[in-house]
Amino acid sequence: MTRPDPAPSRWSYRLQRLMLTPLFRTLIRVGLPLTAAFVGAMIYFSQQDNRDALRLWLVDIRNEIQTRPEFMVKLMAIDGAGTSVAEDIREITPIDFPVSSFDLDLDNMRATIAELPAVRDVSIRVRPGGVLQVDVVERVPAILWRDADGVALLDEHGFYVRQAGARADHAELPLIAGDGADRAVPEALALFRAAGPLRTRLRGLVRIGERRWDLVLDRGQRILLPENQPVQALERVIALHQAQDVMARDLAMVDMRIGSRPTIRMNEAAVEQWWQINKIGFKD
């Protein structure tokens, strides 16, 4: 009787060898279940009702998380801003509290508030306890600018702050006027600082031709400054005044536009008096 051959067949041997391959075993253990799950999901979500049900389920979960008490914002706190600026901020950022912090676009709110003329810088964050914290750095008025629309407050860099109303309400601030004066505020402030002993008599600065300044004093006197190095020209006038008390005389104008040839012009009363003196001299 013939005994069966215990050796495996050729195909059985190849299958056993293949099962010993790590890559093939991984494909069997992982690849087949994933493929089956993917095919099942594609079949399931090929139906619109199933897709809508999943979408609603995800929306419900998101809303449940976003509306948790720890994520709710209940009020807005504004620090560093005056009453009028704070009112403007609340007006341009209307928020219906309570609101989820996930629904607040802080970057957009910051950009909107930063566009207010009186705001130099602003930061926004959500504080623990459900408080929307707005920290504002306001522009500090440094000078008054008179133009066709009235009197405006500008900061030290010439940025508009707000309308001033009346000049008397800000008597401590220097005054400038003329087209383009707002674009040369740093230079104007330097001239006000350099005015020294004439500061008490100084009425303001007038921008001429959008390129140079006239210094206006009381008694109708003017100092015409050059386009270049106006502070140095004013310092020369101040030195001359301290040495000879020039600006206390009957002068209408000191012209410093030509540095090598400064000129002065007497007022009408002084000119008339000069003519009278000369007439008397001629008669004698």
Number of C-alpha atoms within 10 A of each C-alpha: 3 4 5 6 7 6 8 10 10 8 9 11 12 12 11 11 10 13 14 11 10 10 11 13 13 12 12 13 11 11 13 12 12 13 11 11 12 12 11 12 11 11 10 13 14 11 10 9 11 11 13 12 12 12 11 11 11 12 12 12 10 11 12 10 14 17 16 10 13 13 17 21 24 17 16 15 13 18 12 14 19 13 10 9 19 16 12 13 21 13 10 12 13 8 13 9 11 13 17 19 20 14 10 14 9 16 11 11 17 17 13 13 24 18 11 18 15 25 20 17 16 18 16 17 14 19 13 12 13 19 16 20 17 22 16 23 15 19 21 15 21 20 23 27 26 20 15 8 7 12 19 21 25 24 21 18 17 19 19 20 20 16 15 18 12 11 17 9 9 15 10 11 15 19 24 27 20 17 17 16 24 27 13 18 22 15 18 26 19 12 21 19 11 16 19 13 11 15 15 10 13 19 19 21 25 24 19 17 12 15 13 21 27 22 23 19 20 12 13 11 22 23 22 25 24 20 16 12 12 21 19 15 22 22 15 14 21 20 12 13 16 12 9 11 11 16 20 10 12 16 20 20 21 21 20 22 19 13 15 7 8 13 13 15 15 16 16 12 12 15 14 12 11 12 12 12 11 12 11 9 9 8 6 6
